[in-house]
Amino acid sequence: QVPPVESGGGSVQAGGSLRLTCVHSQWMHPDVCVGWFRQAPGKEREAVAGLYLREGTSQYSDSIKGRFFVSQDYGKTTVYLQMNSLKPEDTAMYYCAVAKRACVPVAGRPMPAALYNDWGQGTQVTVSS
């Protein structure tokens, strides 16, 4: 089992954009849900987005809805998180997680962390004011 690998983090000023990339190895599995999570120091981990690869359906947390967008490449090996209009409160370590199942949204929000099998090491995003 190869864990997903994130990249694309960095430092940006408020209002700027970043695109995170998650490369995973489950593209041959019929059902795959890829989630993006973040955790800031002293705060709980937050599910920010989820993408069901086969159908291309996605869910977002209220805190980033309308600013962040999740997508995949044609080969379904890479999932992106486009982050626009970044705010200082978006500063966190961002993680990609993969589950060999369809996404299970909860009240329209991204699937919770407990349902994912594999996690990346994370990529740091820092937004300055």
PyMOL commands that set and color helices and strands:
alter all, ss='L'
color gray80, all
select helices_A, chain A and resi 88-90+113-115
alter helices_A, ss='H'
color red, helices_A
select strands_A, chain A and resi 5-7+10-13+18-23+33-39+46-52+57-60+68-72+78-83+92-99+118-119+123-128
alter strands_A, ss='S'
color yellow, strands_A
deselect
rebuild
show_as cartoon
